[in-house]
Amino acid sequence: MKERNVTIVTTSMNLDGSFNSFIAFRGLISMHLGVSQRLPFFKNTLDIVHSIRILNNWILDTMLEFTQYDIYRALRPGGLFCLGSQLNVAYLPMLELDRGIDKIVWYFSALLEKPMS
């Protein structure tokens, strides 16, 4: 992403380094964090946070709240928080949707913008 003047920091599982080599080859910065660790960024520094399959129902509610607060802390005003497919299992049951015709599979994702003020 260097050619587009974009810095991307990503986390991945450490699987003998093969995927980490792929990440480095793409010009991304890899780091290893647990869900109990804070993001290593100052307040209001990130434009986008994208989460795939980490914020799920296996995390305790208090830890989920802590993680969401930390994401909110690191996002700039007007920054975007994109949640992927983990919403299908974890959050969809919490929402009261007018489903109309019953569906067997729901695909739900969210793009949340931090308020400017």
NUVEX-290256 format. One line per field, with one value per residue: residue in one letter; y, x, z of N, C-alpha, C, O in turn; residue number from 1. Coordinates in Angstrom, 1 decimal, always signed. Last residue first. Example, Ala and Ser with C-alpha at 12.3 -4.5 7.8 and 13.67 -1.06 7.14 Angstrom:
aa [s a]
nc2 [-2.2 -5.7]
nc1 [+12.8 +13.2]
nc3 [+7.1 +7.8]
cac2 [-1.1 -4.5]
cac1 [+13.7 +12.3]
cac3 [+7.1 +7.8]
cc2 [+0.0 -3.3]
cc1 [+12.9 +13.2]
cc3 [+7.9 +7.8]
oc2 [+1.1 -3.3]
oc1 [+13.4 +14.2]
oc3 [+8.0 +8.5]
i [2 1]
***
This chain:
aa [s m p k e l l a s f y w v i k d i g r d l e l m p l y a v n l q s g l c f l g g p r l a r y i d y q t f e l m t d l i w n n l i r i s h v i d l t n k f f p l r q s v g l h m s i l g r f a i f s n f s g d l n m s t t v i t v n r e k m]
nc2 [+15.5 +13.6 +10.1 +7.5 +5.3 +1.9 -0.4 -3.9 -6.7 -9.7 -12.1 -14.9 -17.7 -18.0 -15.8 -15.1 -11.9 -9.7 -8.8 -6.2 -7.0 -6.3 -7.7 -9.8 -11.6 -10.1 -10.4 -13.0 -13.9 -11.6 -10.3 -11.4 -10.2 -7.0 -3.5 -0.7 +2.6 +5.6 +9.0 +11.3 +11.6 +8.6 +5.9 +5.2 +5.0 +3.0 +0.8 +0.9 +0.2 -2.4 -3.6 -3.3 -4.8 -7.3 -7.6 -7.9 -10.2 -12.3 -13.7 -15.2 -13.7 -11.4 -9.9 -11.4 -11.4 -8.4 -5.0 -2.0 +1.4 +4.3 +6.4 +6.9 +8.8 +9.3 +8.5 +6.3 +2.7 -0.2 -1.2 -3.3 -6.7 -8.8 -10.0 -9.6 -9.0 -8.4 -6.9 -5.8 -3.6 -4.3 -5.0 -7.5 -8.8 -8.9 -10.9 -13.1 -13.4 -14.2 -16.7 -18.0 -18.1 -20.1 -18.3 -16.2 -14.3 -10.8 -7.4 -4.5 -1.3 +0.5 +3.6 +4.8 +5.6 +3.8 +2.4 +1.1 -1.2]
nc1 [-18.1 -18.3 -18.7 -17.5 -19.6 -19.7 -21.0 -21.7 -23.6 -25.1 -27.1 -28.9 -30.6 -33.4 -36.0 -39.4 -40.5 -39.8 -38.3 -37.6 -35.4 -33.9 -30.8 -29.5 -28.9 -26.7 -24.3 -23.1 -23.6 -23.2 -20.9 -18.8 -18.4 -17.3 -17.4 -15.5 -15.5 -14.0 -13.9 -15.0 -12.2 -10.2 -10.0 -9.2 -11.6 -12.9 -11.3 -11.8 -14.5 -14.3 -12.9 -14.7 -16.8 -15.6 -15.1 -17.7 -18.6 -16.0 -16.2 -17.7 -19.1 -16.6 -14.4 -13.2 -14.1 -12.6 -12.7 -11.0 -10.9 -9.6 -7.9 -6.5 -6.2 -7.5 -4.8 -2.2 -2.0 -2.1 -5.0 -4.6 -5.4 -7.2 -6.9 -3.4 -1.5 +1.2 +1.4 +2.8 +2.2 +2.5 +3.6 +3.3 +5.3 +4.1 +2.1 +3.7 +4.9 +2.7 +2.2 +4.5 +5.0 +3.7 +1.3 +0.1 -2.7 -2.4 -3.2 -1.9 -1.8 -1.0 -0.8 -0.6 +0.4 +0.3 +2.6 +2.2 +0.8]
nc3 [+16.8 +14.8 +15.6 +13.6 +11.9 +10.9 +9.1 +9.3 +8.1 +7.6 +6.2 +7.2 +6.0 +5.9 +6.7 +6.5 +5.3 +7.8 +9.9 +11.5 +14.2 +16.9 +17.8 +18.9 +16.8 +15.6 +17.0 +16.5 +13.9 +12.3 +13.0 +11.6 +9.1 +10.2 +10.9 +10.8 +11.6 +10.6 +11.8 +12.8 +14.9 +14.8 +17.1 +19.7 +21.1 +19.8 +20.6 +23.3 +23.4 +22.4 +24.5 +26.7 +25.7 +25.7 +28.4 +29.3 +27.9 +26.6 +23.4 +21.7 +19.9 +18.7 +17.2 +15.1 +12.4 +11.5 +11.5 +11.0 +11.3 +9.9 +10.9 +14.2 +16.3 +18.8 +21.0 +19.7 +19.8 +20.3 +22.0 +24.9 +25.3 +25.2 +22.8 +21.9 +19.0 +16.9 +13.6 +10.5 +8.0 +4.5 +2.1 +1.2 +2.7 +5.2 +4.6 +4.0 +6.4 +7.9 +6.9 +7.9 +10.7 +12.2 +12.6 +14.6 +13.3 +13.0 +12.4 +10.7 +9.4 +6.6 +5.1 +1.9 -0.6 -2.6 -2.3 +0.0 +0.0]
cac2 [+16.3 +14.7 +11.5 +8.2 +6.5 +2.9 +0.6 -2.5 -6.0 -8.4 -11.5 -13.4 -17.1 -19.1 -16.1 -15.7 -13.4 -10.0 -9.7 -6.7 -6.6 -6.6 -6.6 -8.7 -11.9 -10.2 -9.3 -12.3 -14.7 -12.5 -9.7 -11.8 -11.2 -7.9 -4.9 -1.6 +1.3 +4.5 +7.8 +11.0 +12.1 +10.0 +6.5 +5.3 +5.9 +4.3 +1.2 +1.2 +1.5 -1.4 -3.5 -2.7 -3.4 -6.8 -7.5 -6.8 -8.9 -11.9 -12.7 -16.0 -14.0 -12.4 -9.4 -11.3 -12.6 -9.6 -6.2 -3.1 +0.1 +3.2 +6.7 +6.0 +8.6 +10.0 +8.8 +7.4 +4.0 +0.7 -0.9 -2.0 -5.6 -8.0 -9.2 -10.3 -8.5 -9.5 -6.9 -6.8 -3.7 -4.0 -3.7 -6.6 -8.6 -8.0 -9.5 -12.5 -13.1 -12.9 -15.6 -17.9 -17.0 -20.3 -19.7 -16.5 -15.4 -12.1 -8.4 -5.6 -2.2 -0.4 +2.7 +4.3 +6.5 +4.7 +3.2 +2.2 +0.0]
cac1 [-18.0 -17.3 -19.2 -17.4 -18.8 -20.0 -19.9 -22.0 -22.4 -25.3 -25.7 -28.8 -29.3 -32.6 -34.8 -38.3 -40.4 -40.7 -37.7 -38.8 -35.6 -35.2 -31.5 -29.9 -30.0 -28.0 -25.2 -23.0 -23.9 -24.2 -22.2 -19.0 -19.4 -17.6 -17.5 -16.2 -15.4 -14.9 -13.3 -15.3 -13.6 -10.3 -10.5 -8.2 -10.6 -13.5 -11.4 -10.4 -14.1 -15.0 -12.3 -13.4 -17.0 -16.1 -14.0 -16.9 -19.2 -16.9 -15.5 -16.8 -19.8 -17.6 -15.4 -12.5 -14.1 -13.2 -12.6 -11.8 -10.6 -10.4 -9.0 -6.8 -5.1 -7.8 -6.2 -2.7 -2.1 -0.9 -4.4 -5.0 -4.4 -7.1 -8.1 -4.5 -2.2 +0.5 +1.6 +2.1 +2.9 +1.7 +3.9 +2.3 +5.5 +5.2 +1.7 +2.8 +5.8 +3.4 +1.3 +4.3 +5.5 +5.1 +1.3 +1.4 -2.2 -2.7 -2.9 -2.7 -1.3 -2.0 -0.2 -1.5 +0.6 -0.9 +2.4 +3.1 +0.0]
cac3 [+18.0 +14.7 +15.5 +14.9 +11.8 +11.9 +8.9 +9.7 +8.4 +8.2 +6.2 +7.1 +6.3 +6.5 +5.9 +7.2 +5.0 +6.7 +8.9 +10.8 +12.8 +16.6 +17.1 +19.8 +17.7 +15.0 +17.3 +17.8 +15.0 +12.0 +13.4 +13.0 +9.2 +9.2 +11.4 +9.9 +12.3 +10.4 +11.4 +11.4 +14.7 +14.7 +15.9 +18.7 +21.6 +19.7 +19.1 +22.8 +23.9 +21.6 +23.2 +26.7 +25.9 +24.4 +27.5 +29.8 +27.7 +27.7 +24.3 +22.6 +21.2 +18.5 +18.1 +16.4 +13.2 +11.0 +12.3 +10.3 +12.0 +9.8 +10.1 +13.1 +15.3 +17.6 +20.9 +20.5 +19.0 +20.5 +20.7 +24.2 +25.2 +26.5 +23.0 +22.4 +20.2 +17.6 +15.1 +11.3 +9.3 +5.7 +2.6 +0.7 +1.2 +5.0 +5.1 +3.0 +5.3 +8.3 +6.6 +6.4 +9.9 +11.6 +12.1 +14.2 +14.1 +12.4 +13.3 +10.8 +10.5 +7.2 +6.1 +2.9 +0.5 -2.5 -3.6 +0.0 +0.0]
cc2 [+15.4 +15.5 +12.5 +9.6 +7.2 +4.1 +1.7 -1.7 -4.6 -7.9 -10.1 -13.0 -15.6 -18.5 -17.2 -16.1 -14.0 -11.5 -10.0 -7.6 -7.0 -6.1 -7.1 -7.7 -10.8 -10.6 -9.3 -11.3 -14.0 -13.4 -10.7 -11.3 -11.7 -9.0 -5.8 -3.0 +0.3 +3.2 +6.7 +9.7 +11.9 +10.4 +8.0 +6.0 +6.2 +5.3 +2.6 +1.5 +1.9 +0.0 -2.5 -2.5 -2.7 -5.3 -6.9 -6.6 -7.7 -10.5 -12.4 -15.0 -14.9 -12.8 -10.3 -10.8 -12.5 -10.8 -7.3 -4.3 -0.9 +2.1 +5.6 +6.5 +7.8 +9.9 +9.6 +7.6 +5.0 +2.0 +0.1 -1.9 -4.4 -6.9 -8.4 -9.4 -9.5 -8.9 -8.0 -6.7 -4.7 -4.2 -3.3 -5.2 -7.6 -7.8 -8.5 -11.1 -12.5 -12.5 -14.2 -16.8 -17.0 -19.3 -20.0 -18.0 -15.8 -13.1 -9.8 -6.6 -3.3 -1.3 +1.8 +3.4 +6.1 +5.6 +4.1 +3.1 +1.3]
cc1 [-17.9 -17.1 -18.1 -17.9 -18.7 -19.1 -20.4 -20.7 -22.7 -23.9 -25.8 -27.4 -29.4 -31.2 -34.0 -37.2 -39.2 -40.8 -38.6 -38.3 -36.9 -35.5 -32.9 -30.7 -30.4 -29.2 -26.6 -24.1 -24.0 -24.6 -23.3 -20.3 -19.6 -18.6 -17.9 -16.2 -16.2 -14.5 -14.3 -14.7 -13.9 -11.8 -10.5 -8.7 -9.6 -12.5 -11.9 -10.4 -12.7 -14.7 -13.0 -12.8 -15.7 -16.3 -14.4 -15.7 -18.4 -17.4 -16.5 -16.1 -18.9 -18.2 -16.6 -13.5 -13.3 -13.0 -13.3 -11.6 -11.6 -10.0 -10.0 -8.0 -5.5 -6.7 -6.4 -4.2 -2.6 -0.9 -3.2 -4.3 -5.0 -6.1 -8.0 -5.7 -3.2 -0.1 +0.8 +2.4 +2.1 +2.6 +3.1 +2.6 +4.5 +5.5 +2.9 +2.4 +4.9 +4.3 +1.9 +3.3 +5.2 +5.5 +2.6 +1.5 -0.8 -2.2 -3.2 -2.3 -2.3 -1.3 -1.2 -0.7 -0.4 -0.8 +1.2 +2.9 +0.9]
cc3 [+19.3 +15.9 +15.5 +14.7 +13.2 +11.8 +9.8 +9.4 +8.7 +8.5 +6.6 +7.1 +6.2 +6.9 +6.6 +6.2 +5.8 +6.5 +7.7 +9.7 +12.3 +15.2 +16.8 +19.1 +18.7 +15.9 +16.7 +18.1 +16.3 +13.2 +13.3 +13.6 +10.7 +9.6 +10.3 +10.6 +11.5 +11.1 +11.3 +11.0 +13.2 +14.6 +16.0 +17.4 +20.5 +20.1 +19.0 +21.3 +23.3 +22.1 +22.3 +25.3 +26.0 +24.6 +26.1 +28.9 +28.2 +27.5 +25.4 +23.6 +22.1 +19.9 +18.0 +17.5 +14.5 +11.9 +11.6 +11.1 +11.4 +10.7 +10.0 +12.3 +14.1 +16.5 +19.6 +20.2 +20.0 +19.7 +20.9 +22.9 +24.5 +26.5 +24.3 +22.6 +20.6 +18.9 +15.7 +12.8 +10.1 +6.9 +3.8 +1.2 +0.6 +3.5 +4.8 +3.3 +4.2 +7.1 +6.9 +6.1 +8.4 +10.6 +11.4 +13.9 +13.7 +13.5 +12.6 +11.9 +10.7 +8.2 +6.7 +3.9 +1.7 -1.2 -3.5 -1.2 +0.0]
oc2 [+15.9 +16.1 +12.3 +10.3 +7.4 +3.9 +2.4 -2.1 -4.1 -8.5 -9.3 -13.6 -15.0 -18.8 -17.2 -16.6 -13.4 -12.2 -10.6 -7.0 -8.1 -4.9 -8.3 -6.9 -10.8 -10.0 -8.7 -11.2 -14.2 -13.5 -10.7 -11.8 -12.5 -8.7 -5.5 -3.6 +0.3 +2.9 +6.8 +9.3 +12.4 +9.6 +8.6 +6.5 +7.3 +6.4 +3.4 +2.4 +3.0 +0.9 -1.8 -1.5 -1.6 -4.5 -6.2 -5.4 -6.7 -9.7 -12.2 -15.5 -15.2 -12.2 -10.0 -11.3 -13.5 -11.1 -7.2 -4.8 -0.7 +1.8 +5.8 +7.0 +7.9 +11.0 +10.4 +7.1 +4.8 +2.3 +1.1 -2.4 -4.5 -6.1 -7.4 -8.2 -10.2 -8.4 -8.4 -6.3 -4.5 -4.9 -2.1 -4.2 -6.9 -6.7 -7.4 -10.2 -11.5 -11.3 -13.3 -16.1 -16.0 -19.6 -20.1 -18.9 -15.7 -12.8 -9.8 -6.6 -3.0 -1.9 +2.3 +2.5 +7.0 +6.3 +5.0 +4.3 +2.4]
oc1 [-17.8 -16.1 -17.0 -17.6 -19.8 -17.9 -21.3 -19.6 -23.8 -23.0 -26.5 -26.5 -30.0 -30.7 -34.0 -37.4 -38.1 -41.1 -38.1 -38.0 -37.4 -35.8 -33.1 -31.4 -31.5 -30.3 -27.5 -24.6 -24.8 -25.8 -24.3 -20.9 -20.6 -19.5 -18.8 -15.1 -17.4 -13.4 -15.4 -14.9 -13.1 -12.6 -10.8 -7.9 -9.1 -12.4 -11.4 -9.7 -12.5 -14.6 -12.3 -12.2 -15.5 -16.0 -13.6 -15.3 -18.3 -16.8 -17.7 -15.5 -19.4 -17.8 -17.5 -13.5 -12.7 -11.8 -14.4 -10.5 -12.8 -8.8 -11.3 -9.0 -4.8 -6.4 -5.5 -4.7 -3.3 +0.1 -3.4 -3.2 -5.9 -5.9 -8.8 -5.6 -3.7 +0.6 -0.2 +3.5 +0.9 +3.6 +3.0 +1.9 +4.9 +5.8 +2.6 +2.3 +5.3 +4.4 +1.6 +3.5 +5.5 +6.4 +2.7 +1.6 -0.5 -1.5 -4.1 -1.1 -3.5 -0.2 -2.2 +0.1 -0.9 -1.8 +1.1 +3.0 +0.4]
oc3 [+20.4 +16.1 +16.1 +13.7 +13.8 +11.7 +9.5 +9.6 +8.4 +9.1 +6.0 +7.8 +5.2 +7.9 +7.9 +5.1 +5.7 +7.4 +6.7 +8.6 +12.7 +15.0 +16.4 +19.8 +19.2 +15.8 +17.1 +19.1 +17.2 +13.5 +14.0 +14.5 +10.9 +10.4 +9.5 +10.9 +11.4 +11.2 +11.8 +9.8 +12.3 +14.2 +17.0 +16.6 +20.3 +19.5 +18.2 +20.9 +22.9 +21.3 +21.6 +25.0 +25.4 +23.7 +25.5 +28.7 +27.5 +26.8 +25.1 +24.6 +23.2 +20.9 +17.2 +18.6 +14.9 +12.3 +11.2 +11.4 +11.3 +10.8 +9.9 +12.8 +13.0 +15.9 +19.2 +19.3 +21.0 +19.0 +21.7 +22.7 +23.7 +27.4 +24.5 +22.6 +19.8 +19.7 +15.1 +13.2 +10.4 +6.9 +4.1 +0.9 -0.3 +3.1 +4.3 +2.5 +3.5 +6.9 +6.2 +5.1 +7.8 +9.8 +10.2 +14.7 +12.5 +14.4 +11.9 +12.2 +10.8 +8.0 +7.2 +3.4 +2.4 -0.9 -4.3 -1.2 +0.0]
i [117 116 115 114 113 112 111 110 109 108 107 106 105 104 103 102 101 100 99 98 97 96 95 94 93 92 91 90 89 88 87 86 85 84 83 82 81 80 79 78 77 76 75 74 73 72 71 70 69 68 67 66 65 64 63 62 61 60 59 58 57 56 55 54 53 52 51 50 49 48 47 46 45 44 43 42 41 40 39 38 37 36 35 34 33 32 31 30 29 28 27 26 25 24 23 22 21 20 19 18 17 16 15 14 13 12 11 10 9 8 7 6 5 4 3 2 1]
***
